[in-house]
Amino acid sequence: MTALPTPDALLAARVDACFSQAEARLGRAFPRPRIYLNMRGRAAGSARLQTWELRFNPALYQANQQAFMEEVVPHEVAHLLVYALWGEGRGKNRVLPHGRQWQSVMREVFNLEPRTTHSFDLAVLNQNTQPYACACQQHQLSIRRHNKVQRGEARYHCRRCRQPLVHQPETN
């Protein structure tokens, strides 16, 4: 009886498959990145360009393995590919994180619609949050963001109505 691959091995295999797909499509080789399954917070993954690393959120990965394989891994690999192909750029030639080059890699290399954010259920993260509100809806800010607001270091706005988020302390 053969053992099933560990989730880390599955993730590494998917990263490798994405690079192989890019190499076949673009006609050039790319080094493989270091892969870490240690990311915290609400982000599903991140690409560290200068150190050629990919980081993934273990809790979100565990709860959404299929979506990770189909969307998150290609999304993060695309960031590394863009960096390898175009670098950071300067001035008018600046390469934006989800700009036209990244969108082109997502579409032309991975045949995926370029989406910048995930829609995973964040309840698996078991994060403490604080209630905030704007003109159109309720929001839950992480403790880290809430503390920044309380210290006067940050202000957050609703993406929909663009109004500032206001803390709604719970009353008992």
C-alpha positions in Angstrom: 0.0 0.0 0.0 1.4 3.4 -1.0 1.2 6.4 1.3 -0.8 9.4 0.1 1.3 12.6 -0.5 1.3 15.0 2.4 -0.5 18.4 1.8 2.9 20.0 1.6 3.9 17.6 -1.2 0.7 18.3 -3.0 1.2 22.0 -2.8 4.8 21.7 -4.0 3.7 19.5 -6.9 1.1 22.0 -7.9 3.7 24.9 -7.8 6.0 22.8 -10.0 3.1 22.0 -12.4 2.4 25.7 -12.7 6.0 26.5 -13.5 6.1 23.6 -16.0 3.0 25.0 -17.7 4.6 28.5 -17.9 7.8 27.1 -19.3 6.0 25.2 -22.0 3.9 28.3 -22.9 6.7 30.9 -22.6 9.6 28.8 -24.0 12.0 29.4 -21.1 13.0 27.8 -17.8 12.3 29.3 -14.4 13.9 28.3 -11.0 11.6 26.8 -8.5 10.8 28.9 -5.4 11.0 27.9 -1.8 7.5 27.1 -0.5 6.3 27.8 3.0 3.0 26.8 4.6 3.3 29.3 7.5 1.3 32.4 6.5 -1.0 33.9 9.1 -3.8 36.4 8.8 -6.5 36.5 6.1 -4.4 36.3 3.0 -4.4 33.0 1.2 -0.9 33.4 -0.1 1.9 35.7 -1.0 4.9 35.8 -3.3 8.2 37.3 -2.1 9.8 38.4 -5.2 13.4 39.2 -4.2 13.8 36.0 -2.1 11.9 33.9 -4.7 9.5 32.4 -2.1 5.9 31.5 -2.0 4.0 31.5 1.3 0.6 30.0 1.9 -1.9 30.1 4.8 -2.2 26.6 6.3 -5.7 27.1 7.8 -7.2 28.4 4.5 -5.3 25.8 2.5 -6.7 23.0 4.7 -10.2 24.2 4.4 -10.1 25.0 0.7 -7.6 22.6 -0.9 -9.3 22.4 -4.3 -9.6 26.2 -4.7 -5.9 26.6 -3.6 -4.8 24.2 -6.3 -6.9 25.8 -9.0 -6.7 29.5 -8.2 -4.3 30.5 -5.3 -1.2 28.6 -6.4 -1.4 29.9 -10.0 -2.1 33.4 -8.7 1.0 33.4 -6.6 3.2 31.7 -9.2 2.1 34.4 -11.7 3.6 37.1 -9.4 7.0 35.3 -9.5 6.7 34.9 -13.3 5.9 38.6 -13.8 8.9 39.5 -11.7 11.2 37.1 -13.7 9.9 38.5 -17.0 9.5 42.2 -16.3 11.2 42.9 -13.0 9.9 45.7 -10.8 10.1 48.4 -13.4 10.6 52.1 -12.6 8.5 55.2 -13.2 6.0 54.8 -16.0 7.3 51.2 -16.5 6.4 50.2 -13.0 4.9 46.7 -12.8 1.8 46.7 -10.6 1.1 43.7 -8.4 -2.1 42.9 -10.2 -1.4 45.0 -13.3 -1.7 44.2 -17.0 1.4 41.9 -17.0 0.1 39.8 -14.1 -3.4 39.7 -15.7 -1.9 38.6 -19.0 0.0 35.7 -17.3 -3.2 34.6 -15.5 -5.1 34.6 -18.8 -2.5 33.4 -21.3 -0.4 31.0 -19.2 -3.0 29.6 -16.8 -6.2 30.2 -18.7 -7.7 31.7 -15.5 -9.7 34.9 -15.0 -7.5 37.2 -13.0 -9.0 37.7 -9.5 -7.1 39.7 -6.9 -8.9 38.4 -3.8 -10.3 35.2 -2.6 -13.8 34.6 -1.1 -12.9 31.9 1.4 -14.9 31.6 4.6 -12.6 33.1 7.2 -14.3 31.4 10.2 -11.6 28.7 10.0 -9.0 31.2 11.1 -10.6 31.6 14.5 -9.5 35.2 14.6 -10.8 37.7 17.1 -12.5 40.6 15.4 -14.1 43.9 16.4 -17.3 45.2 14.9 -17.2 48.3 12.7 -19.8 49.9 10.4 -20.0 52.3 7.5 -23.0 53.8 5.8 -23.9 50.6 3.9 -22.9 47.5 6.0 -21.3 45.9 9.0 -17.6 45.0 8.9 -15.4 42.8 11.1 -11.8 44.2 11.6 -9.0 42.0 12.8 -7.6 42.8 16.2 -4.4 44.0 14.6 -6.3 46.5 12.4 -8.6 47.5 15.4 -5.5 48.3 17.5 -4.0 50.4 14.7 -7.3 52.4 14.6 -7.3 52.8 18.4 -3.6 54.1 18.3 -4.5 56.5 15.5 -2.1 54.8 13.1 -4.7 53.8 10.5 -8.1 54.5 9.2 -10.1 52.1 7.1 -12.8 52.7 4.5 -15.6 50.6 3.0 -14.7 49.5 -0.5 -18.4 49.8 -1.5 -19.5 53.2 -0.2 -16.0 54.6 0.6 -17.1 55.9 4.0 -14.8 55.5 7.0 -15.4 52.5 9.2 -16.5 53.4 12.7 -16.0 51.1 15.7 -19.3 49.7 17.1 -18.4 48.7 20.7 -20.7 46.0 21.9 -23.1 47.1 24.6 -24.4 44.8 27.3 
